[in-house]
Amino acid sequence: MGGQPLYLEPRLGRRLRSVLESPGWLHMLTDALGSPLHVVIPDQVVENVDDFRSTCGRRHLSGQVFFAHKANQSHAVLRRLAATDAGVDVASLGELQRALGAGFAPDRIVATGPKNPEFLWLAARTSVTVGVDSPEELEQLAALVRKYTLPRVRVLLRLSGFEAAGVRVLSRRSRFGTSVRELAALLDMIERYGDAVDLTGVAYHLDTTSVTEKATALEGCLLALEECRSRGLRPRAVDVGGGFGVNYLADGEQWERYTTELTGAVLGTRSPLTWGGHGYGLRNESGTLRGTLSLYPAYRPVAGTRYLDELLTHPAPAFGGRPLAELLLEHLYDLYAEPGRALLDQCGLTLARVLEVRTPRDGGALLVRLAAKADDVALEEHGVLMDPIVVPRGAERSGSAVEPVAVHLFGSLCLESDLITRRTVFLPRRPEPGDLMAFANTAGYCMDFHATRAQNQPVARKIAAWQEGGSWRWCLDDQYWPISVGGAQ
């Protein structure tokens, strides 16, 4: 692989950097618990919640931050958040049961996502807030409340299909939510089922990184709240969902250089950068670049709380161009947010042991096989390109001469498709069998969202880690409780 290495170095926060500075501890964990191994840091998610709260507080907005539980199924993260006043967004019957079992009171839970009758019944039975996705779901919920003589259920109406004032800007099509064009009919149902449901507010959740699209949706929700108030209803909250993003990489120039070189590789103007000519959505048609790069924008300086702040400062054309935060404050609306990936930023890493390192006959990139499956380290499943960190097995090798190498990272399944990374990864030193590959910042969606037991290989174990007295301590994820951890509240 000629030319300079194309690194994509991960951004490391204080806690993740400290963990990686304890190589002996990491090897001890994988020796005892096997590879791959997920490490979650519950205290970091609490710090992230505080950052979201501070962003709202600077604009004098009240509301709630709900952790999107689907992003990681960690018991430890959920229980640590239950010890605070944060909320949780549950998207299944099992997640609702977990949240209740972790210690969340019903008024700190919002039930979203597709719902079967059992999910709806338990939500109504326990008096959690229900994000209603459709008129049919609202009707089903009201029927359950009436049939079982339950208290009125707080509901958020999830809306979609927003249009901007002036220049025509449509939010992208979604299979979730009810079109704002059907709002009048939906509010008719709210009035008809007034004995069963209590309208708390309106919501949206868009699968996009565009601040403009989300600002259009938030403006549309404010207009919807005005229509509610004109009917004498008194909703008090707007739920802006999640999708605030994470900045995975330390260096924006590395990202720009890599994507530029990838384009050249697809066009054949430089050596290949992927296994089997994979183009990440790009293709070469007779010397012309076609397609769209289907990658997560791994370098995102405007992500997380910065993204939320930018959304809140966005002008609302339908309200004379006034900032959205000003409009929320003027009407004393609560702002709800449901971050998943953003709340899990810097909250964990995944360790995988190097099993084999082969030098191909053609002299190309090294072939490195790990004790893990691709779905155990699902960064690429979410389009995230980021280098792992080599954690040498022995301290005696850490001071030896090193030079950059190009590698392909394979999983342990008997499948050609079991690629930990489809791209060629550049490392600052050659890995050896027994070393660990540490994949940073995998807590958001990349640990267990795609996990399987294919070929009877185990799913990665998960542990919780925390700092105490200057040292790192740990327990199995499902054995973590805040009361048994030094320093937890």
Secondary structure, DSSP 8 states (H G I E B T S, - for coil): --SS-----B---HHHHHHHT-HHHHHHHHHHH-SSEEEE-HHHHHHHHHHHHHHHHTTT--EEEEEEGGG---HHHHHHHHTTT-EEEE-SHHHHHHHHHHT--GGGEEE-SS--HHHHHHHHHHT-EEEE-SHHHHHHHHHHHHHTT---EEEEEEEE--B-SSS--B----SSSEEGGGHHHHHHHHHHTTTTEEEEEEE---S---HHHHHHHHHHHHHHHHHHHHTT----EEE--S------BS-HHHHHHHHHHHHHHHHTSS---BGGG--TTEEEETTEEEE------S--SS-THHHHHHHHHSEEGGGTTEEHHHHHHHTT-EEEE--STTTTTTSEEEEEEEEEEE--TT--SEEEEESS-GGGSTTGGGT-----EEE-S-GGGTTS----EEEEEE-SSSSTT-BS-SB-EEESS---TT-EEEEES-TTTTTTSS---GGG----EEEEEEEETTEEEEEEGGG--GGGSTT--
